Amino acid sequence: MHGELDRALAAAADVPAPETTFRELGLPARLVSSLAARSIDAPFAIQARVLPDALAGRDVLGRAQTGSGKTLAFGLPILARLAAAPVPRREKAPRALVLVPTRELARQVADVLAPLGQPLGVSVTTVYGGVSIGRQIDRVRRGVDIMVATPGRLIDLLDRRAATLDGVEITVLDEADHMADLGFLPAVTRILDATPAGGQRMLFSATLDRAVGRLVTAYLSDPALHAVAPEPINGGTTEHSVLVLSGEDKVPVAVEIASRPA
């Protein structure tokens, strides 16, 4: 089954992306204007492919590399759909959930979506480890539309009954393969089980192995398949090295390498 999905995604990547505009894709005028104000005038390939199905509420299985524009591919439909059906914010209960593997990615996603959501009245907050959980609990308690979270910290909030996922209408798993690499799939499964079964779900992953394919078959319903081929990498004169180091030498050597020009 997962082999069939892989082949279907590979075939989807071979289909040329339509030449279109955000307005033609169905985004509301206010969102189109907000994008234009940020000099975002034409959709990237993954955005042109995903937006029509995501705006229609379909589940989506996507494959796109970092830098391909996939944050807006799932983020714009979330903003548009929530803005089109505004409801009073419920305490502790986000309407949309974006799960990501790292706090760095959580910040990046929120930095993209929050300025676009503000004119629409759609709020965004982040939930991740390494910072005060009390402040995050307070923001969630006051009500939020979109929560961008890492699995471990979100489980912490659920265990403390500081958040509930019973109002989630749209769930996104971004870089699901990376979450699998980090051992988060049990937490991801628990989180998905806590969201309503009838909600829209979108999953983006470079691969479907390491149990990611099982997530797709268990939690996505007849997903639309969208992919863009990775850009070819020109190796040029890149030097590849393997350094075998003792534990105490790893950080000093990494610092030395990272401090080199370019």
Residue frames as qw, qx, qy, qz and C-alpha x, y, z in Angstrom:
[[0.000, 0.885, 0.465, 0.000, 0.00, 0.00, 0.00],
 [0.275, -0.834, 0.094, 0.469, 2.74, 2.44, 0.94],
 [0.445, -0.131, 0.599, 0.652, 4.64, 1.53, -2.22],
 [0.239, 0.641, 0.637, 0.354, 1.57, 2.47, -4.22],
 [0.132, -0.950, -0.215, 0.184, 1.37, 5.82, -2.43],
 [0.436, -0.560, 0.354, 0.609, 5.06, 6.43, -3.09],
 [0.384, 0.178, 0.668, 0.612, 4.59, 5.75, -6.78],
 [0.090, 0.819, 0.541, 0.166, 1.51, 7.95, -6.89],
 [0.259, -0.885, -0.011, 0.387, 3.39, 10.80, -5.25],
 [0.439, -0.303, 0.519, 0.668, 6.25, 10.38, -7.71],
 [0.283, 0.478, 0.680, 0.478, 3.77, 10.53, -10.57],
 [0.066, -0.919, -0.377, 0.095, 2.13, 13.63, -9.08],
 [0.368, -0.686, 0.194, 0.597, 5.51, 15.38, -9.03],
 [0.398, 0.023, 0.631, 0.665, 5.79, 14.86, -12.81],
 [0.167, 0.765, 0.591, 0.196, 2.56, 16.76, -13.50],
 [0.274, 0.314, -0.017, 0.909, 3.31, 20.43, -14.31],
 [0.080, -0.510, -0.563, 0.646, 1.96, 22.86, -11.73],
 [0.252, 0.786, 0.509, 0.246, -0.74, 25.15, -13.13],
 [0.265, 0.137, -0.034, 0.954, 0.16, 28.75, -13.89],
 [0.289, -0.735, -0.573, -0.219, -2.28, 30.64, -11.71],
 [0.007, 0.522, -0.287, 0.803, -2.68, 33.33, -9.07],
 [0.037, -0.093, -0.809, 0.580, -3.68, 33.22, -5.42],
 [0.466, 0.207, 0.175, -0.842, -6.96, 34.90, -6.30],
 [0.655, 0.199, -0.533, -0.497, -7.72, 32.30, -8.99],
 [0.364, 0.070, -0.907, 0.198, -6.95, 29.56, -6.47],
 [0.487, -0.594, -0.578, -0.274, -9.79, 30.83, -4.31],
 [0.419, -0.226, -0.483, 0.735, -8.08, 32.73, -1.52],
 [0.049, -0.881, -0.449, 0.140, -10.11, 35.59, -0.01],
 [0.358, 0.823, 0.029, 0.440, -9.24, 39.10, -1.16],
 [0.388, -0.882, 0.222, -0.146, -7.90, 40.19, 2.25],
 [0.825, -0.337, 0.380, 0.247, -5.45, 37.30, 2.29],
 [0.697, 0.496, 0.242, 0.457, -4.36, 37.99, -1.29],
 [0.070, 0.932, -0.054, 0.352, -3.76, 41.63, -0.34],
 [0.618, -0.724, 0.305, 0.016, -1.73, 40.60, 2.73],
 [0.855, 0.005, 0.350, 0.383, 0.44, 38.36, 0.57],
 [0.497, 0.719, 0.160, 0.459, 0.94, 41.11, -2.01],
 [0.226, -0.946, 0.139, -0.187, 1.99, 43.53, 0.76],
 [0.664, -0.551, 0.477, 0.166, 4.79, 41.06, 1.53],
 [0.274, 0.623, -0.587, -0.438, 5.76, 40.82, -2.17],
 [0.355, 0.006, 0.934, 0.035, 4.29, 37.31, -2.41],
 [0.449, 0.392, -0.132, -0.792, 2.51, 37.61, -5.73],
 [0.718, 0.254, -0.520, -0.386, 2.60, 34.19, -7.38],
 [0.866, -0.355, 0.277, -0.216, 2.14, 30.76, -5.78],
 [0.107, -0.493, 0.851, 0.142, 4.98, 28.26, -5.67],
 [0.474, 0.089, -0.779, -0.401, 4.36, 24.92, -7.35],
 [0.228, -0.192, -0.912, 0.281, 3.37, 23.08, -4.15],
 [0.196, 0.325, 0.411, -0.829, 0.99, 25.90, -3.24],
 [0.473, 0.245, -0.360, -0.766, -0.69, 25.88, -6.66],
 [0.442, 0.001, -0.878, -0.185, -1.16, 22.11, -6.35],
 [0.219, -0.220, -0.843, 0.440, -2.35, 21.89, -2.74],
 [0.157, 0.098, 0.264, -0.947, -4.54, 24.97, -2.29],
 [0.544, -0.084, -0.395, -0.736, -7.64, 23.96, -4.30],
 [0.657, -0.209, -0.723, -0.050, -8.03, 20.63, -2.46],
 [0.337, -0.154, -0.618, 0.694, -7.08, 22.03, 0.95],
 [0.227, -0.007, 0.079, -0.971, -9.49, 24.97, 0.57],
 [0.639, -0.139, -0.486, -0.580, -12.23, 22.48, -0.31],
 [0.670, -0.454, 0.376, -0.451, -11.60, 20.64, 2.96],
 [0.936, 0.173, -0.302, -0.040, -10.02, 17.49, 1.51],
 [0.752, -0.533, 0.306, 0.240, -7.33, 15.55, 3.32],
 [0.496, 0.808, -0.318, 0.000, -3.93, 16.05, 1.69],
 [0.852, -0.304, 0.239, 0.352, -0.78, 13.94, 1.48],
 [0.361, 0.922, -0.144, 0.011, 2.10, 16.10, 0.30],
 [0.827, -0.186, 0.133, 0.513, 5.77, 15.71, -0.51],
 [0.320, 0.885, -0.020, 0.338, 7.91, 18.82, -0.81],
 [0.683, 0.041, -0.334, 0.648, 11.35, 19.83, 0.34],
 [0.321, -0.718, -0.250, 0.564, 12.22, 22.55, 2.83],
 [0.129, -0.433, 0.263, 0.853, 12.15, 25.88, 1.03],
 [0.116, 0.271, 0.802, 0.520, 9.46, 24.77, -1.42],
 [0.293, -0.196, -0.065, -0.934, 6.78, 26.97, 0.13],
 [0.435, -0.303, -0.837, -0.139, 4.84, 24.19, 1.84],
 [0.111, -0.287, -0.596, 0.741, 4.20, 26.29, 4.97],
 [0.342, 0.257, -0.015, -0.904, 1.92, 28.54, 2.95],
 [0.395, -0.009, -0.792, -0.466, 0.57, 25.50, 1.08],
 [0.394, -0.422, -0.810, 0.102, -1.08, 24.28, 4.28],
 [0.188, -0.334, -0.427, 0.819, -1.15, 27.59, 6.16],
 [0.204, 0.036, -0.238, -0.949, -3.15, 29.64, 3.68],
 [0.484, -0.310, -0.696, -0.430, -6.06, 27.16, 3.55],
 [0.404, -0.405, -0.688, 0.446, -6.14, 27.04, 7.36],
 [0.065, -0.257, -0.181, 0.947, -6.31, 30.84, 7.57],
 [0.305, -0.059, -0.445, -0.840, -8.92, 31.09, 4.82],
 [0.488, -0.337, -0.776, -0.217, -11.18, 28.38, 6.22],
 [0.346, -0.422, -0.618, 0.566, -11.08, 29.62, 9.81],
 [0.009, 0.209, 0.037, -0.977, -11.68, 33.23, 8.73],
 [0.334, -0.152, -0.590, -0.719, -14.63, 32.18, 6.57],
 [0.641, -0.476, -0.556, -0.231, -16.40, 30.57, 9.54],
 [0.099, 0.425, -0.528, 0.728, -15.48, 32.63, 12.62],
 [0.668, -0.539, -0.496, -0.127, -16.61, 31.34, 15.99],
 [0.369, -0.847, 0.258, -0.284, -15.92, 32.60, 19.53],
 [0.420, 0.445, -0.747, 0.260, -12.62, 31.28, 20.84],
 [0.845, -0.454, -0.230, -0.165, -12.96, 28.54, 23.42],
 [0.369, -0.764, 0.508, -0.151, -10.71, 28.34, 26.43],
 [0.515, -0.404, 0.751, 0.083, -7.88, 25.81, 25.91],
 [0.706, 0.327, 0.629, 0.013, -9.36, 24.64, 22.57],
 [0.020, -0.450, 0.472, 0.758, -7.57, 25.56, 19.31],
 [0.743, 0.479, 0.191, -0.427, -9.46, 25.21, 16.02],
 [0.790, 0.550, -0.264, 0.053, -6.39, 24.18, 14.02],
 [0.704, -0.585, 0.370, 0.158, -3.25, 22.29, 14.99],
 [0.638, 0.668, -0.378, 0.062, 0.09, 22.22, 13.18],
 [0.844, -0.463, 0.235, 0.136, 2.46, 19.56, 14.54],
 [0.505, 0.762, -0.383, 0.137, 6.16, 20.01, 13.76],
 [0.882, -0.072, -0.372, 0.280, 9.26, 18.14, 14.95],
 [0.559, -0.055, -0.278, 0.779, 11.32, 21.02, 16.39],
 [0.125, -0.789, -0.356, 0.485, 10.85, 24.32, 18.18],
 [0.177, -0.366, 0.362, 0.839, 12.85, 26.06, 15.44],
 [0.011, -0.258, -0.762, -0.594, 10.33, 24.93, 12.84],
 [0.140, -0.705, -0.674, 0.169, 7.45, 25.86, 15.16],
 [0.151, -0.668, -0.072, 0.725, 8.78, 29.41, 15.37],
 [0.106, -0.145, 0.582, 0.793, 9.27, 29.57, 11.60],
 [0.045, -0.471, -0.816, -0.330, 5.73, 28.41, 10.86],
 [0.168, -0.771, -0.510, 0.342, 4.24, 30.83, 13.38],
 [0.197, -0.516, 0.147, 0.820, 6.33, 33.70, 12.03],
 [0.029, 0.088, 0.689, 0.719, 4.85, 33.06, 8.58],
 [0.179, -0.531, -0.789, -0.252, 1.22, 32.58, 9.63],
 [0.235, -0.598, -0.515, 0.567, 0.75, 35.08, 12.47],
 [0.013, -0.361, 0.104, 0.927, 1.14, 38.28, 10.39],
 [0.219, -0.114, -0.694, -0.676, -1.22, 36.91, 7.74],
 [0.301, -0.480, -0.824, 0.024, -3.78, 35.83, 10.31],
 [0.151, -0.347, -0.407, 0.832, -3.90, 39.12, 12.21],
 [0.250, 0.101, -0.206, -0.941, -5.92, 41.08, 9.59],
 [0.506, -0.179, -0.717, -0.446, -8.34, 38.15, 9.40],
 [0.601, -0.486, 0.246, -0.585, -8.84, 37.94, 13.15],
 [0.964, -0.027, -0.266, 0.006, -7.15, 34.52, 13.26],
 [0.325, -0.817, 0.454, -0.142, -4.68, 34.12, 16.13],
 [0.835, 0.282, -0.447, 0.153, -1.58, 31.90, 16.22],
 [0.461, -0.756, 0.425, -0.185, 0.41, 30.63, 19.19],
 [0.591, 0.415, -0.687, 0.078, 3.33, 28.25, 19.65],
 [0.808, -0.484, 0.243, -0.231, 3.78, 25.37, 22.07],
 [0.800, 0.375, -0.416, 0.217, 7.25, 23.84, 22.35],
 [0.804, -0.478, -0.189, 0.299, 9.83, 22.81, 24.91],
 [0.612, 0.124, -0.082, 0.777, 12.79, 24.76, 26.23],
 [0.060, -0.385, 0.040, -0.920, 10.75, 27.79, 27.33],
 [0.262, -0.027, 0.614, -0.744, 8.30, 28.58, 30.12],
 [0.120, -0.326, -0.905, -0.244, 5.35, 26.18, 30.02],
 [0.025, -0.566, -0.588, 0.577, 3.39, 28.54, 32.29],
 [0.157, 0.464, -0.153, -0.858, 3.29, 31.29, 29.67],
 [0.212, 0.029, -0.804, -0.554, 2.22, 28.82, 26.99],
 [0.111, -0.427, -0.882, 0.162, -0.55, 27.48, 29.23],
 [0.062, 0.564, 0.332, -0.754, -1.76, 31.02, 29.84],
 [0.213, 0.320, -0.435, -0.814, -1.92, 31.82, 26.11],
 [0.238, -0.136, -0.903, -0.332, -3.79, 28.61, 25.35],
 [0.059, -0.459, -0.769, 0.440, -6.17, 29.13, 28.26],
 [0.156, 0.502, 0.116, -0.843, -7.19, 32.51, 26.84],
 [0.695, 0.553, 0.430, -0.161, -8.18, 30.87, 23.56],
 [0.099, -0.537, 0.570, 0.613, -6.34, 30.59, 20.25],
 [0.773, 0.458, -0.034, -0.438, -7.29, 29.71, 16.69],
 [0.828, 0.421, -0.360, 0.088, -4.11, 28.03, 15.43],
 [0.642, -0.661, 0.386, 0.042, -1.67, 26.14, 17.65],
 [0.666, 0.573, -0.469, 0.089, 1.77, 25.33, 16.23],
 [0.683, -0.589, 0.371, -0.220, 3.26, 22.67, 18.51],
 [0.306, 0.411, -0.859, 0.018, 5.91, 20.05, 18.98],
 [0.717, -0.250, -0.597, -0.258, 4.51, 16.68, 20.10],
 [0.531, -0.117, -0.668, 0.508, 6.29, 16.39, 23.44],
 [0.007, 0.014, 0.329, -0.944, 5.27, 19.78, 24.82],
 [0.544, -0.171, -0.300, -0.765, 1.71, 19.39, 23.56],
 [0.682, -0.225, -0.696, 0.010, 1.46, 16.06, 25.42],
 [0.289, -0.072, -0.554, 0.778, 2.62, 17.94, 28.53],
 [0.297, -0.060, 0.053, -0.952, -0.27, 20.39, 28.13],
 [0.679, -0.176, -0.524, -0.483, -2.77, 17.58, 27.53],
 [0.591, -0.152, -0.727, 0.315, -1.56, 15.72, 30.62],
 [0.130, -0.131, -0.447, 0.875, -2.02, 18.87, 32.70],
 [0.125, 0.692, 0.711, 0.010, -5.48, 19.37, 31.17],
 [0.114, -0.598, 0.011, 0.794, -4.25, 22.77, 30.03],
 [0.296, 0.335, -0.488, -0.750, -5.37, 22.09, 26.46],
 [0.659, 0.247, 0.680, -0.206, -8.04, 20.09, 24.69],
 [0.048, -0.230, 0.676, 0.698, -8.10, 19.03, 21.06],
 [0.317, 0.433, 0.839, -0.094, -11.80, 18.28, 20.77],
 [0.316, 0.821, 0.233, -0.415, -12.40, 21.50, 18.83],
 [0.225, -0.457, 0.590, 0.627, -9.67, 20.97, 16.21],
 [0.701, 0.579, 0.203, -0.364, -11.10, 21.26, 12.71],
 [0.696, 0.661, -0.270, 0.079, -7.83, 21.05, 10.75],
 [0.722, -0.563, 0.349, 0.197, -4.69, 19.11, 11.68],
 [0.598, 0.725, -0.340, 0.036, -1.36, 19.33, 9.86],
 [0.828, -0.402, 0.262, 0.290, 1.65, 17.06, 10.34],
 [0.415, 0.868, -0.272, -0.003, 4.68, 18.78, 8.86],
 [0.275, 0.591, -0.744, 0.147, 7.91, 16.82, 8.30],
 [0.894, -0.284, 0.077, -0.338, 6.32, 13.64, 9.60],
 [0.889, 0.223, -0.321, 0.240, 9.41, 11.62, 8.66],
 [0.222, 0.524, -0.480, 0.668, 11.55, 13.88, 10.86],
 [0.610, -0.448, 0.272, -0.595, 9.13, 13.33, 13.74],
 [0.988, -0.034, -0.129, -0.082, 9.52, 9.60, 13.21],
 [0.636, 0.428, -0.435, 0.472, 13.32, 9.94, 13.28],
 [0.058, -0.492, 0.461, -0.736, 13.05, 11.72, 16.64],
 [0.209, -0.135, -0.932, 0.263, 10.82, 9.00, 18.12],
 [0.272, 0.076, 0.273, -0.920, 7.69, 11.15, 18.29],
 [0.400, -0.113, -0.688, -0.595, 5.26, 8.83, 16.49],
 [0.304, -0.403, -0.835, 0.217, 3.66, 7.40, 19.67],
 [0.029, -0.453, -0.341, 0.823, 2.97, 10.97, 20.83],
 [0.232, 0.147, -0.420, -0.865, 1.73, 11.93, 17.36],
 [0.339, -0.251, -0.861, -0.285, -0.66, 8.98, 17.36],
 [0.207, -0.485, -0.694, 0.490, -2.01, 9.93, 20.78],
 [0.058, 0.380, 0.047, -0.922, -2.49, 13.53, 19.64],
 [0.293, 0.014, -0.623, -0.725, -4.29, 12.51, 16.44],
 [0.305, -0.361, -0.882, -0.005, -6.56, 10.21, 18.44],
 [0.128, -0.500, -0.519, 0.682, -7.53, 13.23, 20.57],
 [0.176, 0.251, -0.219, -0.926, -8.68, 15.25, 17.54],
 [0.698, 0.323, 0.357, -0.530, -12.16, 14.78, 16.04],
 [0.599, 0.034, 0.741, 0.300, -12.24, 11.97, 13.48],
 [0.481, 0.713, 0.497, 0.116, -14.14, 14.03, 10.93],
 [0.084, -0.886, 0.114, 0.442, -11.67, 16.91, 10.77],
 [0.675, 0.713, -0.180, 0.065, -9.48, 17.79, 7.82],
 [0.715, -0.539, 0.333, 0.296, -5.95, 16.37, 7.99],
 [0.585, 0.772, -0.245, 0.051, -2.87, 17.20, 5.96],
 [0.800, -0.448, 0.300, 0.265, 0.43, 15.33, 6.19],
 [0.474, 0.820, -0.319, 0.010, 3.71, 16.35, 4.60],
 [0.755, -0.456, 0.450, 0.144, 6.66, 13.98, 4.56],
 [0.203, 0.655, -0.627, -0.369, 9.70, 13.31, 2.41],
 [0.288, 0.148, -0.936, -0.137, 9.21, 9.55, 2.84],
 [0.753, -0.291, -0.131, -0.576, 6.50, 7.13, 3.92],
 [0.719, 0.025, -0.662, 0.212, 8.76, 4.66, 5.72],
 [0.197, 0.080, -0.648, 0.732, 9.45, 4.41, 9.49],
 [0.013, -0.496, -0.815, 0.298, 5.70, 3.98, 10.12],
 [0.150, 0.319, -0.019, -0.936, 4.79, 7.29, 8.45],
 [0.320, -0.041, -0.717, -0.617, 2.85, 5.31, 5.86],
 [0.269, -0.395, -0.866, 0.147, 0.77, 3.74, 8.64],
 [0.007, 0.436, 0.343, -0.832, -0.14, 7.22, 9.84],
 [0.251, 0.169, -0.421, -0.855, -1.39, 8.04, 6.37],
 [0.391, -0.183, -0.825, -0.365, -3.59, 4.96, 6.07],
 [0.283, -0.410, -0.779, 0.381, -4.89, 5.25, 9.64],
 [0.099, -0.592, -0.379, 0.704, -5.67, 8.95, 9.80],
 [0.158, 0.353, -0.307, -0.870, -6.12, 10.35, 6.27],
 [0.580, 0.421, 0.659, -0.229, -9.32, 9.74, 4.35],
 [0.622, 0.601, 0.420, 0.274, -8.98, 9.51, 0.56],
 [0.266, -0.730, 0.072, 0.625, -6.23, 12.15, 0.53],
 [0.562, 0.826, -0.036, 0.010, -5.40, 14.28, -2.47],
 [0.817, -0.227, 0.183, 0.497, -1.78, 13.52, -3.44],
 [0.297, 0.948, -0.050, 0.101, 0.52, 16.42, -4.27],
 [0.767, -0.376, 0.192, 0.484, 4.28, 16.55, -4.72],
 [0.358, 0.903, -0.229, -0.067, 7.03, 18.60, -6.24],
 [0.902, 0.183, -0.179, 0.348, 10.30, 17.10, -7.39],
 [0.538, -0.714, 0.046, 0.445, 13.33, 18.13, -5.32],
 [0.321, 0.906, -0.254, -0.111, 15.69, 20.60, -6.91],
 [0.906, 0.208, -0.195, 0.313, 18.81, 18.89, -8.27],
 [0.503, -0.820, 0.170, 0.215, 21.84, 19.44, -6.08],
 [0.627, 0.685, -0.283, 0.241, 25.07, 20.51, -7.74],
 [0.846, -0.420, -0.115, 0.307, 27.84, 18.98, -5.70],
 [0.196, 0.938, -0.231, 0.166, 30.46, 21.28, -7.21],
 [0.474, 0.459, -0.628, 0.413, 33.65, 21.14, -5.19],
 [0.671, -0.590, 0.128, -0.430, 31.96, 20.18, -1.94],
 [0.291, 0.390, -0.832, 0.265, 34.26, 18.28, 0.40],
 [0.831, -0.385, -0.193, -0.354, 32.77, 15.38, 2.37],
 [0.248, 0.438, -0.752, 0.426, 34.55, 14.29, 5.52],
 [0.788, -0.478, -0.353, -0.159, 33.90, 11.94, 8.41],
 [0.070, 0.600, -0.574, 0.553, 35.50, 12.82, 11.73],
 [0.770, -0.332, -0.544, 0.033, 35.74, 10.15, 14.41],
 [0.012, 0.599, -0.354, 0.719, 35.93, 11.97, 17.74],
 [0.295, -0.221, -0.801, 0.472, 35.78, 11.33, 21.44],
 [0.156, -0.774, -0.613, -0.037, 32.76, 12.73, 23.24],
 [0.322, -0.753, -0.153, 0.553, 34.59, 15.65, 24.82],
 [0.300, -0.240, 0.417, 0.824, 36.02, 16.75, 21.45],
 [0.263, 0.549, 0.730, 0.312, 32.73, 16.93, 19.53],
 [0.004, -0.930, -0.331, 0.162, 31.60, 20.39, 20.63],
 [0.268, -0.716, 0.273, 0.584, 34.99, 22.16, 20.25],
 [0.343, -0.034, 0.717, 0.606, 35.48, 20.65, 16.77],
 [0.194, 0.695, 0.669, 0.176, 31.92, 21.53, 15.72],
 [0.102, -0.914, -0.137, 0.369, 32.49, 25.12, 16.89],
 [0.328, -0.485, 0.487, 0.648, 35.73, 25.32, 14.90],
 [0.304, 0.263, 0.771, 0.494, 34.06, 24.02, 11.74],
 [0.080, 0.813, 0.577, 0.021, 31.03, 26.29, 12.11],
 [0.191, -0.851, -0.012, 0.489, 33.22, 29.39, 12.59],
 [0.480, -0.072, 0.531, 0.695, 34.95, 28.99, 9.22],
 [0.251, 0.392, -0.158, -0.871, 34.08, 31.54, 6.50],
 [0.580, 0.163, -0.482, -0.636, 31.06, 30.48, 4.37]]
